[in-house]
Amino acid sequence: MLKWLGFSAEHAAGEVPLWAGVPLRRKLLSLVLWLAVAVAAYVLLNLRLPSDDGFGGFLPILVAILVFAAGSAVTERSLVRVQDSAPAR
């Protein structure tokens, strides 16, 4: 989990490391914001879906997990800053 979140320094050769060049403060801010969005999605779905329905029990948590995972992955790739070794033209 630490490797996925970008707090581990291990990565394969030729691979762009997760959260490369992103300051720790910006990492934590983006993760906290996506966690807040996921919690809001959970609360809204939990209030709107009846619990006696088959989907009412697991659908809110499933959607919240998907929102957090997709949002943090897209944010991570958009914030990555990799120093290119080729000179600018």
VEXDREN-2710 file (C-alpha; in Angstrom, 1 decimal):
% VEXDREN-2710
k/r/px/py/pz
1/MET/0.0/0.0/0.0
2/LEU/2.8/2.4/0.8
3/LYS/4.3/1.8/-2.7
4/TRP/0.9/2.5/-4.4
5/LEU/0.5/5.7/-2.4
6/GLY/4.0/6.8/-3.5
7/PHE/5.7/6.8/-0.1
8/SER/8.2/4.1/-1.0
9/ALA/11.2/4.9/-3.1
10/GLU/11.3/1.5/-5.0
11/HIS/10.5/1.5/-8.7
12/ALA/11.6/-0.5/-11.8
13/ALA/14.2/0.8/-14.2
14/GLY/12.6/2.9/-17.0
15/GLU/9.4/3.3/-15.1
16/VAL/8.0/6.6/-14.1
17/PRO/7.8/6.4/-10.3
18/LEU/4.4/7.1/-8.6
19/TRP/4.1/10.7/-7.4
20/ALA/7.5/11.6/-9.0
21/GLY/8.5/15.2/-8.2
22/VAL/5.3/16.0/-6.3
23/PRO/5.8/17.5/-2.9
24/LEU/4.5/15.6/0.1
25/ARG/2.1/18.4/1.0
26/ARG/0.4/18.2/-2.4
27/LYS/0.2/14.4/-2.2
28/LEU/-1.5/14.5/1.1
29/LEU/-3.8/17.3/0.0
30/SER/-5.0/15.4/-3.0
31/LEU/-5.5/12.2/-1.1
32/VAL/-7.5/14.1/1.6
33/LEU/-9.7/15.8/-1.0
34/TRP/-10.4/12.5/-2.8
35/LEU/-11.2/10.9/0.5
36/ALA/-13.7/13.7/1.3
37/VAL/-15.3/13.2/-2.1
38/ALA/-15.5/9.4/-1.6
39/VAL/-17.1/9.9/1.9
40/ALA/-19.6/12.4/0.4
41/ALA/-20.5/9.8/-2.3
42/TYR/-20.9/7.1/0.3
43/VAL/-23.2/9.3/2.5
44/LEU/-25.4/10.4/-0.4
45/LEU/-25.8/6.8/-1.7
46/ASN/-26.3/5.4/1.7
47/LEU/-29.1/7.9/2.4
48/ARG/-30.8/7.4/-1.0
49/LEU/-30.7/3.6/-1.3
50/PRO/-33.0/1.5/0.9
51/SER/-31.0/-0.9/3.0
52/ASP/-33.4/-3.7/2.5
53/ASP/-32.7/-3.7/-1.2
54/GLY/-30.0/-6.0/-2.4
55/PHE/-27.8/-3.1/-3.6
56/GLY/-28.3/-0.9/-0.6
57/GLY/-25.8/-2.7/1.6
58/PHE/-22.7/-2.8/-0.6
59/LEU/-23.2/-0.4/-3.4
60/PRO/-22.4/2.8/-1.5
61/ILE/-19.1/1.5/-0.2
62/LEU/-18.2/0.1/-3.6
63/VAL/-18.9/3.4/-5.3
64/ALA/-16.9/5.3/-2.7
65/ILE/-13.9/3.0/-3.1
66/LEU/-14.1/3.4/-6.9
67/VAL/-14.4/7.2/-6.7
68/PHE/-11.3/7.3/-4.4
69/ALA/-9.2/4.9/-6.4
70/ALA/-10.0/6.5/-9.8
71/GLY/-9.7/10.0/-8.6
72/SER/-6.4/9.6/-6.8
73/ALA/-4.9/7.7/-9.8
74/VAL/-5.9/10.4/-12.3
75/THR/-4.7/13.1/-9.9
76/GLU/-1.4/11.3/-9.4
77/ARG/-0.7/10.9/-13.1
78/SER/-1.6/14.6/-13.8
79/LEU/0.7/15.9/-11.0
80/VAL/3.8/13.8/-11.9
81/ARG/6.8/15.9/-12.9
82/VAL/9.6/14.0/-14.5
83/GLN/12.8/15.7/-15.5
84/ASP/13.5/15.0/-19.2
85/SER/17.1/14.4/-20.1
86/ALA/16.6/15.7/-23.6
87/PRO/17.3/19.4/-24.2
88/ALA/14.4/21.6/-25.0
89/ARG/14.1/22.9/-28.6
END
